[in-house]
Amino acid sequence: MDFSAVQFGDEMLGYNESNTFSEDNSAYAEMYPGEAGEPFSAGGEFAHDSQVGEFMSGGEFQESQSVLVDGGDRFGVSAVIVDRKEELVWMGNSGGHVTSYLSTDLMKYTSFQVHATEEIRDLRSVDQGILALTPTSLNLRTRQGMPSFTHQSAQLENMQCMLQLGGNFSHRLLLGGHQGSMVEFDLTQGKQTRCLQVGEQGCVILRDHPRFVCHGDLTGRIVLHDPRTLRQEHCFQAHTGSLSDFDVLGNYIATCGFSNRMGQLLGDQFVMVFDLRMMKLSLPLRALVPPLLLRFVPGLSSCLAVVSPVGQWQLMDAGQPDNAIMSMNYQVSCVPESVITSFDVASSSQAVVFGDSLGSLHLFTSGSKPTFNNFSQETIMIDMQDTTQTMPLTDNTSSLASIPVYFPSNPLLSDWPEQYMKVRYRPTPPVDPAILQSMKIVGSIGYAPNLYNKKRNQVPYKFSRTKGQKSAAGELPQGKNEQGMAVHVPWRYRRIEIKYGKHGMDDFDYDQYNRTSFSGLDMSLPNSYCNPMLQMFYYIAPLRALMMSHLCEREFCLVCELGFLFHMLDVSMGQGTPCHASNFLRAFRTIPEASAMSLTLSDQDNRAKINFLSKIQSWNRFVLQQLHSETLEEKVDHSCPEKYEEKVLQVTDTSNEEKAAKSEKTYSTERQDKREHSPVSSIFGAHVVSINKCTKCSFEIHKETTSLLVNLAFPEVIDGRCSFASVVERSLSLEQTRQAWCDSCTRYQPIEQSRRYKTLPKTLAMNCGLDSSQDIKFWKHQFELMLTEIRDKKKEEEKKAAEAKQGSADKENNKTNEKTAPSLATGSPSTPSKRYPDSSTPQPSPARPCRYGLACTRHDCRFWHPGRDSNEEMGPLPALSLLDQTMEYSWVPLGMKAKLNEDGTVSFSELTKTELETAVDDEDGVVYELVGVVSHVADPRFPDKNNLVACIRVGPSYHVRAKVSSVSHWYLFNDISIQPITAEEAVWFPCGWKTPCVLYWQRKKFHTEFQKAEPTKPITADVFGEDKSLAQRGRKRITFTPLTADEMPGEGDLVAMDAEFVNLHQEEAEIRSDGTRTTIKPSHKSVARITCIRGQGPLEGTPFMDDYISTQEQVVDYLTQFSGIKPGDLDANFSQKHLTTLKSTYVKLRYLVDKGVKFVGHGLKNDFRVINMTVPMAQLIDTVHLFHMSHNRMVSLKFLAWHFLKLKIQSVTHDSIEDARTALALYQKYCELKAEGDLVMELQKLYEAGKKAQWRVPGEEEDE
């Protein structure tokens, strides 16, 4: 570079043939106190600064190496970079040669010639190797020097610089130079893709930034481009003369260059710093010497290395203009005639390398063990071949044993004796005892349930280093419960885990889990453990009608959200896809009491450590009370004659002696009415009087309350047979004594607590408890006593029938009857009688030995076993529980009869299935029938897959709504799985894995009346009336025209809609060894913007709703590139958008859905899924499906708009108004093509054009 007379033309930033500075250095004469052209002293020190050497020895950086490069005696260094991948320094000279040096010792690694005549203008390290740029060519070599490609074209005329983009655009390479165009090169395809015009001043410096591509030209101007489209975004005029160098890091752009002074170009002594946040010049930094080159130091936010052409360099802080100089000058030990032509800073900030015009490379390092990169890849070193030792034929002194012998005559060590070469097979491991215990013999084949503790078709061999080592105490065998009983959970009860495919939920077949017309609930959301209770609430007809008829102005209202969810379940009947309860769960998480009671879970919680049995009961109690509180109508009217007076009545003896005796106790009763009436209490509520009586002074407090729930209380002592009805009766009238405060005694006293009922609820909600081992033991014991009682009764009946017959013929008939009679004594899989042999019945004599011998585990086996006495007891019962073998009998009845006594107690009696069909309310009591059971399923083999399921009796009105027969039937609801079951299975609770949590009973008298309950439509056109924004800062930008009263859409009217979303949780996926990708959990999105546009009328295409949805949840990704949503748009404190609540926008869409409006859009199914709304398929017009040919890919809205409408949309980011208008125009185009009969032909042209353009809009780069 010739700086003589400082007359610069187009070659200022290039390299001419001299490539040296003039000796007078007149452009920098004013820097030094001496006259212009005064030579430097030997050793590279300034004449005016004798302390440089002293400072260098104590500074942070010190010059550690200085080498003469290959060809340095003829050519100067023109380009230097530090490899970002390996510990290498690359150098290119003006003779077209490239050399690399290894580590900070600068050991030569590779050296190769790139071009015979042209100089190396720029170098870049990429994953594939090293890129070298000459004026007319681009070359890629591996780091070992092997050529990969050489690219030349007519557009490469006088190239100067290159830049590899970052992020998703790392395959794009930009080339610039002293020409009017900038060339884009695709490193993946190895070809030139396009040219971008940048003006006559060219592009001589390129720098990368996460938001921009920056280039500098000859006039001192810096231009910022969009990295996706390369469209110019902003520009700065850095220097009045020309630009020598600039760099970008974070929010700063630092430049150095020349200014016109006194008619000539002189080097600026100031470093110009521009702030990208404000897009303007910050305070300039004054350097000690006019700089020629500069670089930001990686790892330090604003540290800048500034270099002068004579080798002086210093560190400056771009963020501290007043105190910018961080260190004194460092001096490169170059000769005075040389000029620093290029330099680079290592990514570790521990090394700085310089190249000069006389062919030398200088390395400055800091620290004891400096490296170029913090984490470098290992450099491949050449394998040195071992030289083979030769032996002359005339050598008589060398040992012949050194010659390898390939065919020895003696046996080798690998020739094992024949006795060690025999084939030996490993012995087959014994069959699991749990399988033998549960095995059923049919002929000569034994059948047993699969324990699922081993992989299919694999028999593992266990190797133990210590013989006789036993497992730890207390460890349970796999597949068994605490009692050692083998557990087999049917598939329909197990927790379902979905692994989504490439298209997420769209390509999942839900029919394999649900073949009914009803809709399940998605279980991928946090807190979805409450899905069984949500299904239970939905199928209680009056509660469903109440929730769907409610609408209030509270942002987070559980009643409103339940109503919206129930509407989704109504609409989704027959569609085959589950619903999401995301909005309800979102409102549930905002309730502080729910979090305080630990009812909210997160994805990080370990399911194996969560007690779902008690949690779902707490959820049931809390939500019923919350629904009751949110629907309160009014306080109790104390003037009603049936209510107690709210006063204290003193009831004392009239005897004068008792009045006079001060020591006598005073008896009194205080009556309080604490009831609160609500529509929910009319369904679940019972009028209860709670009585607290002091055992010392007999002072009583009567509180009238509304009870919404009953908690079962089991007896503490297990004493014989106890019916379920007696347990319920005891729980309703539970009496207990506790230590509490007595107002009369003014101290803590034993207080007797009891309850008396005045009315019975229409729906009896019951929590089963069972949260202690004693309660579970009582529960199981009652089941076993019941089965034993039934077995004994059957045995007695069979014994009487056998005694009535005589003779051998009668005995044969008796045996035949025993084999065919459907009783518990037959030993069928549905009955457990053979598990309880009658010891009084004589066993047949052991005539034949058992084929299983001692391995037989059947306690009732009639054959002979060696070492077993025929009269000895058979030992304990087999591990498989009786409750797993039958559904015919259950301790929990399907119906009960309740009678309210005069003293306020309630008497219960059980009804069989036959009695329940004909039972009616009479003077003996009212009839309750079981309508729902929520159970906890715990598989001992998989403790992390605990599950909650619901068995619900679905009424006739739901079947009519689903367009099937008008009947009542039981179904098993397991999240997305719905299976029809029998009524007996609903009350089937096998020991070990299925435990009841919640029971719901309904008055049979009101069952038919409940089924007729239908909701009202609370959403009216008034929801469009008041539309207030939550944004509090600045002037709000209104982008829509609200609907007027005569514009309200009706049935069949068109409304174009589009929505934008943000990510609350990222997608969870796994990549297998074969490269296939499986989605374990889809990303959790939240709606951020909803836009609706008029589809007809004079204002067709004008938005009438453009709401940004406020959110209090943490957003992990705003998806700005695809949604247009920026941080702050959803925050009421900073947003300048029309910000509303989700509920406010939701009810507007619900109004349009209820009116029968037809929605036009692109990907509406996904939009409404995230919005959490189900729309009838007849009301959806999706352009994704309109312009789709079967067995082909879906086409994006951007490509459809370009192909059919000749529009280019989504060029920078997505805008929902633009997308909705485009979808409306595409639908109109579809109607036009269909009317003309050209639709099929146009679709074929669409796919042909898409395949040709690779589904990208020509002229734009789309990241797919």
WOFENSUL-V968909 format. One record per backbone hydrogen bond with DSSP energy under -0.5 kcal/mol. NH is the residue of the N-H (numbers start at 0). CO is the residue of the C=O. Records with the same first field share a line. If there is no record, write none. Layout:
NH = CO + CO
This chain:
2 = 0
5 = 2
6 = 3
7 = 5
11 = 8
24 = 21
27 = 24
28 = 25
30 = 27
31 = 28
36 = 23
37 = 34
40 = 44
43 = 40
48 = 45
49 = 47
51 = 48
54 = 50
55 = 51
56 = 52
57 = 53 + 54
58 = 54 + 55
61 = 364
63 = 61 + 362
64 = 362
66 = 360
68 = 66 + 358
71 = 68
73 = 70
74 = 70
76 = 355
77 = 91
78 = 91
80 = 89
82 = 80 + 87
87 = 85
88 = 100
89 = 80
90 = 98
91 = 78
92 = 96
93 = 75
95 = 92
97 = 111
98 = 90
99 = 109
100 = 88
101 = 106
102 = 86
105 = 102
106 = 101
108 = 99
109 = 99
111 = 97
113 = 95
114 = 95
119 = 92
120 = 118 + 132
121 = 132
123 = 130
125 = 123 + 128
129 = 140
130 = 123
131 = 138
132 = 121
133 = 131 + 136
136 = 133
137 = 150
138 = 131
139 = 148
140 = 129
141 = 145
144 = 141
147 = 139
148 = 139
150 = 137
155 = 152
156 = 154
158 = 134
159 = 175
160 = 175
162 = 173
164 = 162 + 171
168 = 165
169 = 166
171 = 168
172 = 184
173 = 162
174 = 182
175 = 160
177 = 157
178 = 176
181 = 195
182 = 174
183 = 193
184 = 172
185 = 190
186 = 170 + 184
189 = 185
190 = 185
192 = 183
193 = 183
195 = 181
197 = 179
198 = 179
201 = 198
202 = 176
203 = 215
204 = 215
206 = 213
208 = 211
212 = 224
213 = 206
214 = 222
215 = 204
216 = 220
217 = 200
219 = 216
221 = 235
222 = 214
223 = 233
224 = 212
225 = 230
226 = 210
229 = 225
232 = 223
233 = 223
235 = 221
237 = 219 + 235
238 = 219
240 = 257
241 = 257
243 = 255
244 = 255
246 = 253
248 = 251
251 = 248
252 = 273
253 = 246
254 = 271
255 = 244
257 = 241
258 = 265
260 = 258 + 263
263 = 260
264 = 5
265 = 258
266 = 26
267 = 256
270 = 284
271 = 254 + 269
273 = 252
274 = 279
275 = 250 + 273
278 = 274
279 = 274
281 = 272
284 = 270
286 = 268 + 284
290 = 267
291 = 306
292 = 306
294 = 304
296 = 302
297 = 295
299 = 296
303 = 315
304 = 294
305 = 303 + 313
306 = 292
307 = 311
310 = 307
312 = 329
313 = 305
315 = 303
316 = 323
317 = 301 + 315
319 = 316
322 = 319
323 = 320
325 = 314 + 323
326 = 314
329 = 312
331 = 310
333 = 331
337 = 334
339 = 308
340 = 338 + 354
341 = 354
343 = 352
345 = 350
347 = 371
348 = 345
351 = 363
352 = 343
353 = 361
354 = 341
355 = 359
356 = 338
358 = 355
360 = 66
361 = 353
362 = 64
363 = 351
364 = 61
365 = 349
376 = 84
383 = 381
384 = 382
394 = 391
395 = 393
401 = 398
402 = 399
405 = 403
414 = 411
415 = 413
419 = 416
420 = 417
434 = 431
435 = 431
436 = 432
437 = 433
438 = 435
439 = 446
441 = 439 + 444
444 = 441
446 = 439
457 = 454
459 = 457
462 = 460
463 = 461
466 = 464
468 = 465
474 = 471
479 = 476
480 = 484
483 = 480
486 = 478
489 = 487
492 = 489
493 = 489 + 490
499 = 497 + 1078
500 = 503
503 = 500
505 = 502
506 = 503
507 = 504
509 = 507
511 = 508
512 = 509
513 = 509
514 = 977
520 = 974
521 = 578
527 = 524
529 = 526
530 = 527
531 = 528
533 = 529
534 = 530
535 = 531
536 = 532
537 = 533
538 = 534
539 = 536
540 = 538
542 = 539
543 = 539
544 = 540
545 = 541
546 = 542
547 = 543
548 = 544
549 = 546
556 = 554
560 = 556
561 = 557
562 = 558
563 = 559
564 = 560
565 = 561
566 = 562
567 = 563
568 = 564
569 = 565
570 = 566
571 = 567
572 = 569
573 = 516
574 = 571
575 = 571
578 = 519
584 = 580
585 = 581
586 = 582
587 = 583
588 = 584
589 = 585
590 = 587
591 = 589
593 = 590
594 = 590
595 = 591
596 = 592
597 = 594
598 = 593
599 = 593
604 = 601
606 = 604
608 = 605
609 = 606
611 = 609
614 = 610
615 = 611
616 = 612
617 = 613
618 = 614
619 = 615
620 = 616
621 = 617
622 = 618
623 = 619
624 = 620
625 = 621
626 = 622
627 = 623
628 = 624
629 = 625
630 = 626
631 = 628
632 = 676
633 = 676
635 = 674
637 = 635
639 = 636
642 = 639
646 = 644
648 = 646 + 668
649 = 647
650 = 648 + 666
651 = 649
658 = 654
659 = 655
660 = 656
661 = 659
663 = 660
668 = 648
669 = 699
670 = 646 + 668
671 = 701
673 = 671 + 703
676 = 633
678 = 630
681 = 677
682 = 678 + 679
683 = 679
684 = 680
685 = 706
687 = 685 + 704
688 = 755
689 = 687 + 702
690 = 688 + 753
691 = 689 + 700
692 = 690 + 751
693 = 698
694 = 749
697 = 693
699 = 667
700 = 691
701 = 669
702 = 689 + 700
703 = 671 + 701
704 = 687 + 702
706 = 685 + 704
707 = 705
709 = 764
711 = 709 + 766
713 = 711
717 = 715
718 = 716
723 = 890
726 = 722
727 = 723
728 = 724
729 = 725
730 = 726
731 = 727
732 = 728
733 = 730
735 = 752
737 = 750
739 = 737 + 748
741 = 746
742 = 740
745 = 741
746 = 741
748 = 739
750 = 737
751 = 692
752 = 735 + 750
753 = 690
755 = 688
756 = 903
757 = 686
758 = 686
762 = 682
763 = 1000
764 = 762
765 = 998
766 = 709
767 = 996
769 = 767
775 = 771
776 = 772
777 = 773
778 = 774
779 = 775
780 = 776
781 = 777
782 = 778
783 = 779
784 = 780
785 = 781
786 = 782
787 = 783
788 = 784
789 = 785
790 = 786
791 = 787
792 = 788
793 = 789
794 = 790
795 = 791
796 = 792
797 = 793
798 = 794
799 = 795
800 = 796
801 = 797
802 = 798
803 = 799
804 = 801
809 = 805
810 = 806
811 = 807
812 = 808
813 = 809
814 = 810
815 = 811
816 = 812
817 = 813
818 = 814
819 = 815
820 = 816
822 = 820
825 = 822
826 = 823
830 = 827
832 = 823
834 = 831
835 = 832
838 = 836
840 = 837
846 = 844
849 = 863
852 = 849
854 = 851
855 = 852
858 = 856
860 = 857
863 = 847
867 = 864
871 = 868
883 = 880
884 = 881
885 = 881
887 = 829
892 = 890
894 = 910
895 = 927
896 = 908
897 = 925
898 = 906
900 = 898 + 904
903 = 900
906 = 898
908 = 896
910 = 894
915 = 911
916 = 912
917 = 913 + 914
918 = 914
921 = 924
924 = 921
925 = 897
927 = 895
928 = 1001
929 = 893
930 = 999
931 = 999
932 = 950
933 = 997
934 = 932 + 948
935 = 994
936 = 934 + 946
937 = 935 + 992
939 = 937
941 = 938
944 = 941
945 = 942
946 = 936
948 = 934
949 = 972
950 = 932
951 = 949 + 970
952 = 930
953 = 951 + 968
957 = 954
958 = 954
959 = 955
960 = 956
961 = 957
962 = 959
963 = 958
966 = 964
968 = 953
969 = 980
970 = 951
971 = 978
972 = 949 + 970
973 = 971 + 976
976 = 973
977 = 512
978 = 971
980 = 969
985 = 981
986 = 982 + 983
987 = 984
988 = 986
992 = 989
993 = 989
994 = 935 + 992
996 = 933
997 = 933
998 = 765
999 = 931
1000 = 763
1001 = 928
1002 = 761
1003 = 926
1005 = 1002
1006 = 1002 + 1003
1007 = 1003
1009 = 1005
1010 = 1006
1011 = 1007 + 1008
1012 = 1009
1017 = 547 + 1015
1019 = 1017
1022 = 1019
1023 = 1020
1024 = 1021
1025 = 1021
1026 = 1024
1029 = 1138
1031 = 1131
1032 = 1134
1033 = 1031
1036 = 1135
1037 = 1035
1038 = 1036
1040 = 1102
1041 = 1039
1046 = 1043
1047 = 1044
1051 = 1155
1052 = 1049
1054 = 1157
1055 = 1092
1056 = 1159
1057 = 1090
1059 = 1088
1061 = 1085
1062 = 1116
1063 = 1083
1064 = 1083
1067 = 1080
1068 = 1066
1069 = 1077
1071 = 1069 + 1075
1074 = 1071
1077 = 1069
1078 = 499
1079 = 1067 + 1077
1080 = 1067
1083 = 1064
1084 = 1082
1085 = 1061
1087 = 1059
1088 = 1059
1089 = 1106
1090 = 1057
1091 = 1104
1092 = 1055
1093 = 1101
1094 = 1053
1099 = 1096
1100 = 1093
1101 = 1098
1103 = 1091
1104 = 1091
1106 = 1089
1107 = 1137
1108 = 1087
1109 = 1107 + 1139
1110 = 1129
1115 = 1062 + 1113
1116 = 1062
1121 = 1118
1122 = 1118
1123 = 1119
1128 = 1125
1130 = 1127
1131 = 1129
1133 = 1130
1134 = 1130
1138 = 1136
1139 = 1107
1144 = 1140
1145 = 1141
1146 = 1142
1147 = 1143
1148 = 1144
1149 = 1145
1150 = 1146
1151 = 1147
1152 = 1148
1153 = 1149
1154 = 1150
1155 = 1152
1156 = 1151
1157 = 1052
1158 = 1156 + 1178
1159 = 1054
1160 = 1180
1162 = 1160
1166 = 1162
1167 = 1163
1168 = 1164
1169 = 1165
1170 = 1166
1171 = 1167
1172 = 1167
1174 = 1172
1178 = 1175
1179 = 1176
1180 = 1158
1181 = 1179
1182 = 1160 + 1180
1184 = 1181
1185 = 1181
1186 = 1182
1187 = 1184
1191 = 1188
1199 = 1195
1200 = 1196
1201 = 1197
1202 = 1198
1203 = 1199
1204 = 1199 + 1200
1205 = 1200
1206 = 1200
1208 = 1206
1218 = 1214
1219 = 1215
1220 = 1216
1221 = 1217
1222 = 1218
1223 = 1219
1224 = 1220
1225 = 1221
1226 = 1222
1227 = 1223
1228 = 1224
1229 = 1225
1230 = 1226
1231 = 1227
1232 = 1228
1233 = 1229
1234 = 1230
1235 = 1231
1236 = 1232
1237 = 1232
1238 = 1232
1241 = 1237
1242 = 1238
1243 = 1239
1244 = 1240
1245 = 1241
1246 = 1242
1247 = 1243
1248 = 1244
1249 = 1245
1250 = 1246
1251 = 1247
1252 = 1248
1253 = 1250
1254 = 1249
1255 = 1252
1259 = 1256
1261 = 1259
1262 = 1260
1263 = 1261
